[in-house]
Amino acid sequence: MASRSLALLALALGGFVLTGCPLSDKSDDDEDEDEDADEDDGWFESDSDTDSDTDSDTDSDTDSDTDTDTDSDSDADSDSDSDADSDSDSDADNPYEQYTGEESFKYAIGQENPNNYICEMFWNAKGTPLDIPSSCSGCEFVFDVELTYQSGASTSSSDCDGLAADASYTYAYADGYALIGYYGDYYEWAYGEFDGSVFNYWNGYLDYYYPNEGGYYEEYEGYNSNYWEGSAILK
């Protein structure tokens, strides 16, 4: 019996600042004209770098990192996390806001001819964007996807009745694979491709012929399918 959950998860189980006029300085022993002991640009300060603030880096803010914002991390935003967005979490913002597409499943055992399926099922897909968590390394997007079963366009049987319903999953894409989110982790469950707008994914086997020459598994003799595929447009 085909099981959507098993199919997906089994396939998945990868100091302060003074500014003002330059001051003439004759009381320190360095070669610049400030009142600290460094060789900077002649502004009054008390650090050992070459800028005009009081921290120990070479940028113009008052923190101790090497970027030009006022937080203590090394990215270029104004929050205190390690990503490049302006919120205070460690997730990366999702660059896409819309996910619209469809998903299908084809299932067959021992068919005399190809393109004959015991089950041929379809869902419409609509996604809600999520921030990209650190656990989804290399991911280009993450969406909570609601799948709406299209009963009028689908053919099912007792082998697939458990799939004939709406469903929801967390989908992502990274490095040629579609990923599924499961309790905060992300697993490869299908091959995928994404061109920045269109996301396609597929997994399983379609119209695979089993000759049964050894006399085993007679019910599989013929054409067999257990194949998921989907496509979505992201904006």
Order of alpha helices (4+ residues) and beta strands (2+ residues): alpha-beta-beta-beta-beta-beta-beta-beta-beta
